[in-house]
């Protein structure tokens, strides 16, 4: 159905709002999950209550308090008896986290380059959010607007913002801009530790950009496309059986590079507390810091979405191209239908893996990081590309 | 050679570590609710008190025997050995009791270092350091314990939170 310009704009705005809301809501939930998962790995309970003292003197001391936070804590205390719901005790902490970040004092250090200092977190967060415009959460429409709906009535609401043919190139290009935010912010801080952290981060991201892109070339070669939907569909359902182990190995290499790309443990050298106070964002406070925070977690969601889309079978049920065998059962079966639920499940699992790895592995030394990147990952990915080309030639 | 090459190629150690932490995660994740046998080490403090070790040194407390008589015989051993001199005993007499009777037994907790020398020196087992650890108070006078008068009791464990101003507010 052809759309008028108004319909196009309104539809795009609706999609953007939904996408931003999704990412922005997921980020604080990931921070909550991070607290909980790391606590469970360390045989603790993590956050189980909020702080007291809100709306009432001496609140929150026990679950018997008659104030707002005290009552909330009492609710969570009784929730602790319910077997599976007890995981969600302490969930209001994520609101407290967000409020704390937003209400903190905003300090610009003396001697800092003020314009760049303010601009660089914006660069980071804009690049982190812009890439989601090329990510398809489901291949088709999520739902159709009912006919009575103003302006966009009767139109399908797509689960992707744009369906561009060079989607992967767009994603990789825009997400590389994020490193400018880190380097410029570090440099503009007029402080030693941020500068060192920023330089480390720049070197790390630039060296891991190479194996990351090379490992993403494997699905590109296998599918012969750069379109997100097309690649997700073909890697899941139309690959040669020889490509299954290739995708399996490629997934692990891609994930390793993704950890380094997003500055996560075990490659979070940019914010190594023991050497650099907290890396490039040492001098950042309040909203500006929360922008960096948001960008880091949005990047995590992005690399998880890419891994889920190109290696774990995208919008289909089975990972690594196993869906190819399942497709013989018939196109109409429910497990052969692409769904946003399969995709989101995979993304959430990968986000869990991010936290799981953070709770397990210690930080690499800087020379070890470069060693792993240049001496191991790049040769591995080159071999993978060679094998992928062979399979493409055979099939 | 081949084995070491394979070891560099496939990160077995990372797999082992992830397996271990994953095992712990699963265990605590499934049983994170309150139950008799806990899998986690978290003490949910204000609601559930931690069970202390038997040798924990809390507040000084005087002990009575089965007849309800104070066991202390005023030998002043605890007063003498106390490094910070927080114990003051006044010797006295009581009807129908052969041994001396303490008419005053003052204990000033604000200077006490909880060394347990007094308990060790006592030959009659008449004092102990009990298991009370919530000893904070808002007023200095609250730290002076004695045998008489209001909550300044040497014989019982102080009720929890008794010293806090919040209790009076609510």
Contacts between the chains, C-beta under 8 A, distances in Angstrom:
chain1	res1	chain2	res2	distance
A	37	B	25	6.6
A	39	B	28	8.0
A	39	B	42	8.0
A	40	B	24	7.1
A	40	B	25	4.8
A	40	B	28	4.2
A	40	B	29	5.3
A	40	B	32	6.9
A	40	B	40	7.8
A	41	B	21	4.6
A	41	B	24	5.5
A	41	B	25	4.8
A	41	B	28	7.9
A	42	B	24	7.6
A	43	B	24	5.8
A	43	B	27	8.0
A	43	B	28	5.8
A	43	B	39	7.0
A	43	B	40	5.2
A	43	B	41	5.5
A	44	B	28	7.9
A	44	B	40	5.9
A	44	B	41	6.4
A	44	B	42	5.1
A	45	B	28	7.9
A	45	B	32	6.4
A	45	B	40	5.4
A	45	B	42	3.9
A	45	B	44	7.6
A	48	B	42	7.6
A	48	B	44	6.7
A	57	B	166	7.2
A	57	B	169	6.1
A	58	B	164	7.9
A	58	B	166	3.9
A	58	B	169	6.6
A	58	B	170	7.6
A	61	B	46	5.9
A	61	B	161	7.9
A	61	B	166	6.9
A	62	B	46	4.4
A	62	B	47	6.1
A	63	B	46	7.7
A	63	B	47	5.7
A	66	B	170	7.8
A	77	B	44	7.8
A	77	B	47	6.1
A	80	B	33	5.9
A	80	B	34	5.0
A	80	B	44	7.5
A	81	B	33	6.0
A	81	B	34	5.5
A	82	B	33	6.4
A	83	B	33	4.9
A	84	B	33	8.0
A	86	B	32	5.3
A	86	B	33	4.0
A	86	B	34	7.5
A	87	B	29	7.0
A	87	B	32	5.9
A	356	B	18	6.7
A	356	B	21	6.7
A	356	B	22	6.7
A	356	B	25	7.1
A	357	B	18	7.2
A	359	B	21	5.7
A	359	B	25	7.8
A	360	B	14	7.9
A	360	B	17	4.9
A	360	B	18	5.5
A	360	B	20	7.8
A	360	B	21	4.4
A	361	B	14	6.6
A	361	B	17	6.5
A	376	B	8	7.4
